[in-house]
Amino acid sequence: MKIAVYPGSFDPVTNGHFDVIRRSAAVFDRVIVGVLDNGSKKALFTVAERMDMVRRVTRDIKNVQVDTFSGLLVDFMEAFDAKVIIKGLRTVSDFEYEFQMALLNKSLKPQMETLFMMTDSKYSYISSSMVKEVARLGGSLDELVCDDVAQILRNKLRDRG
């Protein structure tokens, strides 16, 4: 069984993330979306809320599983016997950082590989931080996130005042 892990903060999950998840699920027997619990980053959503959003958008993709991790990605992957890391790239500027991370992960666990997947060009400008900013300013989220995520995001911002 070919198992891949797609790690990220998903704060919130965007249409670009979903594109990479959907396409990865067509290539691998199982895709684990690893929602990072990183205490040093200030996330808008809790880990549980981010996992819920990812589960909502992937509910119709049967070979996708959502879990959380903190610590080293390669350790998380070993728990699932996963050998491939999926990294979504929006632009060439994403590549430099992700390439360094791939080399680091490879040095930690030489048997693990990183697969870089370009998101569809229609999503290449979307980032979670931009989505949050558009939402804060009252803009349309229609092309950026799915309807469920848009509503959750609006509610979160409304509740925070």
Backbone as CSV, one residue per row, in Angstrom:
resi,resn,N_x,N_y,N_z,CA_x,CA_y,CA_z,C_x,C_y,C_z
1,MET,0.845,-1.180,0.000,0.000,0.000,0.000,0.889,1.241,0.000
2,LYS,0.617,2.142,-0.918,1.376,3.384,-1.009,0.663,4.470,-0.207
3,ILE,1.336,4.920,0.859,0.757,5.896,1.779,1.588,7.170,1.726
4,ALA,0.898,8.307,1.613,1.559,9.610,1.598,0.974,10.482,2.694
5,VAL,1.778,11.431,3.152,1.343,12.401,4.149,1.436,13.792,3.528
6,TYR,0.356,14.536,3.675,0.318,15.928,3.231,0.228,16.786,4.490
7,PRO,1.372,17.354,4.935,1.385,18.121,6.173,1.102,19.602,5.938
8,GLY,0.578,20.258,6.959,0.377,21.698,6.895,-0.378,22.201,8.097
9,SER,-0.497,23.514,8.167,-1.247,24.106,9.280,-2.736,24.202,8.930
10,PHE,-3.069,24.416,7.672,-4.460,24.443,7.201,-5.305,25.398,8.051
11,ASP,-4.853,26.644,8.144,-5.482,27.650,9.012,-6.004,28.830,8.206
12,PRO,-7.053,28.664,7.416,-7.891,27.506,7.175,-7.448,26.738,5.921
13,VAL,-8.109,25.592,5.681,-7.873,24.817,4.476,-8.463,25.594,3.294
14,THR,-7.686,25.744,2.227,-8.097,26.524,1.060,-8.441,25.607,-0.113
15,ASN,-8.948,26.210,-1.168,-9.204,25.439,-2.388,-7.898,24.905,-2.984
16,GLY,-6.804,25.622,-2.789,-5.507,25.134,-3.253,-5.090,23.878,-2.499
17,HIS,-5.270,23.888,-1.171,-4.993,22.682,-0.377,-5.860,21.523,-0.873
18,PHE,-7.146,21.807,-1.044,-8.062,20.751,-1.469,-7.645,20.169,-2.816
19,ASP,-7.208,21.022,-3.722,-6.753,20.571,-5.034,-5.610,19.567,-4.896
20,VAL,-4.643,19.877,-4.046,-3.500,18.983,-3.844,-3.952,17.687,-3.167
21,ILE,-4.841,17.781,-2.186,-5.347,16.576,-1.511,-6.068,15.673,-2.501
22,ARG,-6.972,16.247,-3.275,-7.769,15.477,-4.235,-6.874,14.766,-5.256
23,ARG,-5.910,15.485,-5.786,-5.020,14.907,-6.788,-4.082,13.876,-6.182
24,SER,-3.640,14.098,-4.951,-2.787,13.119,-4.262,-3.557,11.826,-4.014
25,ALA,-4.819,11.963,-3.647,-5.654,10.786,-3.376,-5.855,9.938,-4.630
26,ALA,-5.728,10.545,-5.803,-5.846,9.799,-7.052,-4.557,9.031,-7.372
27,VAL,-3.455,9.378,-6.720,-2.158,8.762,-6.994,-1.791,7.712,-5.941
28,PHE,-2.180,7.968,-4.690,-1.785,7.095,-3.581,-2.975,6.296,-3.065
29,ASP,-2.670,5.145,-2.478,-3.720,4.306,-1.888,-4.360,4.998,-0.686
30,ARG,-3.539,5.732,0.042,-4.025,6.426,1.229,-3.242,7.721,1.384
31,VAL,-3.957,8.801,1.714,-3.330,10.095,1.981,-3.735,10.513,3.387
32,ILE,-2.733,10.766,4.211,-2.995,11.277,5.552,-2.693,12.758,5.527
33,VAL,-3.710,13.557,5.813,-3.524,14.998,5.938,-3.103,15.235,7.384
34,GLY,-1.867,15.672,7.560,-1.316,15.901,8.894,-1.434,17.359,9.267
35,VAL,-2.324,17.652,10.203,-2.544,19.029,10.658,-1.535,19.314,11.768
36,LEU,-0.661,20.249,11.509,0.427,20.565,12.426,-0.069,21.321,13.645
37,ASP,0.296,20.824,14.805,0.048,21.506,16.078,1.357,22.163,16.476
38,ASN,1.514,23.416,16.071,2.757,24.150,16.297,2.481,25.291,17.273
39,GLY,2.857,25.085,18.521,2.609,26.082,19.559,3.307,27.408,19.338
40,SER,4.359,27.437,18.507,5.077,28.690,18.272,4.396,29.573,17.228
41,LYS,3.426,29.023,16.509,2.665,29.806,15.526,1.320,30.181,16.107
42,LYS,0.896,31.397,15.860,-0.395,31.872,16.334,-1.446,31.583,15.268
43,ALA,-2.200,30.521,15.476,-3.237,30.122,14.518,-4.565,30.761,14.906
44,LEU,-5.385,31.043,13.914,-6.731,31.548,14.163,-7.610,30.430,14.711
45,PHE,-7.453,29.237,14.166,-8.284,28.099,14.540,-7.493,27.123,15.408
46,THR,-8.194,26.435,16.298,-7.569,25.385,17.088,-7.250,24.205,16.166
47,VAL,-6.444,23.296,16.662,-6.128,22.088,15.893,-7.411,21.316,15.591
48,ALA,-8.282,21.186,16.585,-9.543,20.453,16.386,-10.397,21.117,15.313
49,GLU,-10.462,22.442,15.302,-11.245,23.153,14.285,-10.642,22.970,12.900
50,ARG,-9.324,23.010,12.804,-8.664,22.825,11.504,-8.869,21.410,10.992
51,MET,-8.782,20.436,11.892,-9.030,19.048,11.489,-10.471,18.883,11.009
52,ASP,-11.398,19.505,11.704,-12.805,19.433,11.301,-13.008,20.021,9.905
53,MET,-12.384,21.165,9.637,-12.524,21.773,8.309,-11.964,20.867,7.215
54,VAL,-10.799,20.275,7.469,-10.207,19.388,6.471,-11.108,18.164,6.268
55,ARG,-11.639,17.636,7.341,-12.554,16.481,7.214,-13.790,16.850,6.403
56,ARG,-14.306,18.044,6.609,-15.491,18.475,5.850,-15.207,18.533,4.352
57,VAL,-14.076,19.116,3.983,-13.807,19.271,2.548,-13.403,17.967,1.890
58,THR,-12.919,17.005,2.679,-12.470,15.735,2.102,-13.444,14.586,2.364
59,ARG,-14.607,14.879,2.893,-15.547,13.816,3.308,-15.925,12.860,2.183
60,ASP,-15.858,13.279,0.949,-16.216,12.406,-0.171,-15.023,11.678,-0.785
61,ILE,-13.847,11.871,-0.223,-12.652,11.194,-0.728,-12.319,10.094,0.269
62,LYS,-12.639,8.881,-0.098,-12.603,7.747,0.835,-11.209,7.366,1.321
63,ASN,-10.175,7.646,0.556,-8.838,7.229,0.970,-8.036,8.352,1.633
64,VAL,-8.736,9.369,2.137,-8.088,10.460,2.861,-8.435,10.347,4.333
65,GLN,-7.404,10.458,5.149,-7.542,10.425,6.604,-6.950,11.714,7.149
66,VAL,-7.520,12.258,8.213,-7.026,13.487,8.822,-6.553,13.168,10.228
67,ASP,-5.354,13.626,10.551,-4.791,13.408,11.878,-3.965,14.645,12.230
68,THR,-3.482,14.689,13.450,-2.674,15.828,13.882,-1.320,15.342,14.358
69,PHE,-0.356,16.256,14.322,0.968,15.922,14.832,1.673,17.173,15.331
70,SER,2.608,16.939,16.217,3.565,17.966,16.623,4.917,17.253,16.625
71,GLY,5.952,17.984,16.577,7.258,17.336,16.507,7.669,17.095,15.073
72,LEU,8.525,16.117,14.889,9.082,15.861,13.568,8.077,15.160,12.651
73,LEU,7.962,15.670,11.455,7.084,15.072,10.450,7.469,13.625,10.176
74,VAL,8.752,13.342,10.090,9.185,11.983,9.758,8.778,10.984,10.840
75,ASP,8.705,11.425,12.084,8.239,10.549,13.156,6.742,10.269,13.009
76,PHE,5.996,11.291,12.670,4.555,11.131,12.411,4.336,10.140,11.273
77,MET,5.130,10.256,10.230,4.989,9.388,9.069,5.268,7.929,9.416
78,GLU,6.248,7.698,10.257,6.589,6.324,10.645,5.412,5.622,11.315
79,ALA,4.604,6.376,12.052,3.447,5.784,12.730,2.444,5.206,11.731
80,PHE,2.456,5.702,10.500,1.535,5.237,9.461,2.230,4.399,8.395
81,ASP,3.511,4.177,8.567,4.319,3.486,7.570,4.278,4.211,6.228
82,ALA,4.206,5.534,6.292,4.189,6.366,5.079,5.619,6.637,4.641
83,LYS,5.831,6.657,3.341,7.173,6.880,2.799,7.276,8.149,1.941
84,VAL,6.130,8.802,1.686,6.130,9.956,0.787,5.482,11.158,1.480
85,ILE,6.170,12.289,1.373,5.659,13.572,1.853,5.154,14.323,0.624
86,ILE,3.927,14.786,0.683,3.370,15.619,-0.388,3.544,17.072,0.023
87,LYS,4.142,17.864,-0.836,4.265,19.293,-0.583,3.647,20.036,-1.751
88,GLY,2.638,20.819,-1.454,1.993,21.618,-2.478,2.779,22.888,-2.734
89,LEU,2.944,23.213,-3.979,3.644,24.441,-4.367,2.693,25.333,-5.145
90,ARG,2.656,26.594,-4.784,1.834,27.558,-5.509,2.649,28.290,-6.559
91,THR,3.834,28.698,-6.158,4.704,29.476,-7.045,6.136,28.976,-6.888
92,VAL,6.997,29.449,-7.747,8.407,29.085,-7.677,9.010,29.519,-6.345
93,SER,8.536,30.630,-5.790,9.089,31.106,-4.520,8.840,30.130,-3.375
94,ASP,7.810,29.312,-3.439,7.569,28.285,-2.422,8.650,27.204,-2.461
95,PHE,9.227,26.995,-3.636,10.123,25.856,-3.828,11.366,25.916,-2.955
96,GLU,11.994,27.080,-2.819,13.258,27.165,-2.090,13.118,26.662,-0.653
97,TYR,12.120,27.141,0.058,11.900,26.700,1.436,11.557,25.213,1.487
98,GLU,10.645,24.786,0.625,10.206,23.389,0.636,11.328,22.447,0.233
99,PHE,12.211,22.896,-0.653,13.362,22.093,-1.042,14.294,21.880,0.147
100,GLN,14.536,22.935,0.921,15.364,22.810,2.120,14.740,21.836,3.115
101,MET,13.424,21.923,3.297,12.738,21.013,4.209,12.839,19.568,3.703
102,ALA,12.726,19.386,2.407,12.829,18.044,1.827,14.215,17.453,2.088
103,LEU,15.234,18.270,1.928,16.597,17.797,2.189,16.796,17.465,3.666
104,LEU,16.238,18.287,4.541,16.335,18.019,5.977,15.630,16.708,6.328
105,ASN,14.407,16.542,5.834,13.664,15.308,6.105,14.404,14.091,5.562
106,LYS,14.994,14.236,4.395,15.753,13.136,3.784,16.979,12.787,4.631
107,SER,17.597,13.805,5.223,18.762,13.535,6.075,18.345,12.831,7.369
108,LEU,17.140,13.127,7.852,16.634,12.483,9.072,16.182,11.054,8.816
109,LYS,15.522,10.840,7.679,15.000,9.508,7.318,15.243,9.298,5.827
110,PRO,16.388,8.734,5.460,16.744,8.590,4.039,15.739,7.806,3.201
111,GLN,14.941,6.938,3.809,13.969,6.145,3.043,12.725,6.951,2.658
112,MET,12.578,8.168,3.168,11.399,8.978,2.865,11.684,9.896,1.687
113,GLU,10.665,10.054,0.856,10.772,10.901,-0.324,9.776,12.052,-0.225
114,THR,10.091,13.143,-0.889,9.178,14.279,-0.964,8.724,14.437,-2.399
115,LEU,7.426,14.538,-2.577,6.840,14.767,-3.893,6.285,16.188,-3.911
116,PHE,6.774,16.994,-4.833,6.285,18.358,-4.989,5.160,18.349,-6.009
117,MET,4.030,18.920,-5.628,2.875,18.958,-6.520,2.429,20.418,-6.679
118,MET,2.444,20.869,-7.912,1.965,22.225,-8.187,0.446,22.239,-8.076
119,THR,-0.073,23.248,-7.387,-1.513,23.402,-7.355,-1.979,23.883,-8.725
120,ASP,-3.233,23.682,-9.010,-3.806,24.193,-10.259,-3.538,25.700,-10.318
121,SER,-3.211,26.210,-11.481,-2.854,27.630,-11.619,-3.964,28.568,-11.144
122,LYS,-5.205,28.119,-11.202,-6.290,29.004,-10.756,-6.284,29.205,-9.243
123,TYR,-5.483,28.401,-8.517,-5.366,28.556,-7.065,-3.994,29.057,-6.638
124,SER,-3.131,29.366,-7.568,-1.738,29.662,-7.241,-1.547,30.921,-6.409
125,TYR,-2.507,31.790,-6.372,-2.387,33.026,-5.603,-2.986,32.902,-4.199
126,ILE,-3.599,31.782,-3.885,-4.326,31.622,-2.629,-3.400,31.107,-1.530
127,SER,-3.432,31.802,-0.395,-2.760,31.324,0.811,-3.739,31.487,1.967
128,SER,-3.526,30.722,3.017,-4.410,30.818,4.182,-4.398,32.220,4.778
129,SER,-3.215,32.843,4.821,-3.144,34.193,5.388,-3.919,35.194,4.536
130,MET,-3.871,35.041,3.217,-4.642,35.939,2.349,-6.142,35.709,2.517
131,VAL,-6.541,34.454,2.667,-7.952,34.132,2.876,-8.459,34.804,4.152
132,LYS,-7.671,34.712,5.219,-8.080,35.340,6.486,-8.197,36.851,6.337
133,GLU,-7.282,37.453,5.609,-7.325,38.907,5.405,-8.547,39.320,4.592
134,VAL,-8.834,38.586,3.529,-10.026,38.881,2.723,-11.278,38.750,3.589
135,ALA,-11.331,37.718,4.402,-12.487,37.513,5.284,-12.610,38.659,6.302
136,ARG,-11.488,39.059,6.884,-11.504,40.174,7.860,-12.040,41.452,7.237
137,LEU,-11.736,41.647,5.964,-12.137,42.873,5.275,-13.493,42.747,4.585
138,GLY,-14.159,41.615,4.760,-15.506,41.447,4.232,-15.582,41.089,2.764
139,GLY,-14.490,40.620,2.181,-14.481,40.270,0.765,-15.088,38.904,0.491
140,SER,-15.288,38.620,-0.770,-15.849,37.350,-1.193,-14.810,36.232,-1.053
141,LEU,-15.260,35.131,-0.482,-14.407,33.953,-0.307,-14.743,32.857,-1.311
142,ASP,-15.631,33.161,-2.250,-16.172,32.152,-3.165,-15.119,31.337,-3.908
143,GLU,-14.084,31.943,-4.405,-13.064,31.226,-5.182,-11.918,30.728,-4.316
144,LEU,-11.928,31.063,-3.028,-10.779,30.806,-2.162,-10.907,29.563,-1.293
145,VAL,-12.116,29.343,-0.771,-12.379,28.211,0.127,-13.758,27.656,-0.179
146,CYS,-14.022,26.433,0.288,-15.355,25.855,0.078,-16.365,26.572,0.980
147,ASP,-17.630,26.398,0.688,-18.697,27.092,1.418,-18.661,26.815,2.914
148,ASP,-18.450,25.553,3.303,-18.390,25.210,4.734,-17.293,26.004,5.433
149,VAL,-16.113,26.039,4.840,-14.981,26.737,5.439,-15.241,28.239,5.482
150,ALA,-15.835,28.786,4.443,-16.152,30.215,4.426,-17.066,30.575,5.591
151,GLN,-18.079,29.754,5.832,-19.012,30.030,6.929,-18.324,29.902,8.284
152,ILE,-17.513,28.889,8.444,-16.774,28.702,9.699,-15.845,29.886,9.943
153,LEU,-15.173,30.335,8.903,-14.257,31.474,9.008,-15.009,32.749,9.379
154,ARG,-16.108,33.013,8.705,-16.907,34.209,9.035,-17.396,34.158,10.481
155,ASN,-17.873,32.999,10.913,-18.349,32.853,12.287,-17.231,33.096,13.294
156,LYS,-16.070,32.563,13.011,-14.919,32.715,13.904,-14.545,34.181,14.043
157,LEU,-14.479,34.891,12.925,-14.121,36.299,12.962,-15.200,37.142,13.643
158,ARG,-16.457,36.781,13.404,-17.567,37.490,14.063,-17.505,37.283,15.582
159,ASP,-17.272,36.072,16.003,-17.206,35.756,17.434,-16.038,36.437,18.132
160,ARG,-14.955,36.642,17.382,-13.770,37.311,17.952,-13.934,38.813,17.987
161,GLY,-14.969,39.318,17.285,-15.237,40.759,17.295,-14.434,41.460,16.273
